[in-house]
Amino acid sequence: MSPDEILLEAEEKMIKTEQVVVNEFAGVRTGKASAGLVENIQVEVYGSMMRIRELAGITTPESRLLVIQPWDMTTIQPIEKAIQKSNLGLSPAVQGKVIRLAFPELSTERRQEFVKIIKRMSEEGRVAVRHVRRDALELLKKAKTSGGVGEEEVEAAEKEIQKLTDQYIGKIDAHVVSKEKEIMTV
């Protein structure tokens, strides 16, 4: 594997890691309703596990209200149970053919708990980026010992991998700052 291929593969993995962190952040509750909070909740229906977004339409008619409208009415109860089991702290209200989720105002303590959660998620993302860096450096060492790559190429690629690592950790940190601001805004 050439140093350029190793760099490209490392960058692809870092991009995916950043996307995973952003998707996880979408599931953390802020003061306003967001479909991202519930769309990935797993529901046991039809003998398997499915996400809510695969079973229903999710809308936000108001800033503090989510409406989930299942396409199959037999899935209302399983969706309701799955939301109750998730630790979002929301009480689903079944009204006819829809489930309504009202978002109460978050207390300062609850907001601080959510900030701790996103910081933990971001640290996991940073660790994953560092693992990608470690793996790429190991591949470079193997390429060097096999004799296919010169010393200067390896050193240049190592510097480039470190730049990528710093860049993606910086991006994750920027997402944390943004999400923290969103959570703490009353």
Summary of the structure (lengths in Angstrom):
residues: 186
radius of gyration: 21.7
end to end distance: 51.5
largest distance: 69.9
contacts: 541
relative contact order: 0.17
helix: 62%
strand: 16%
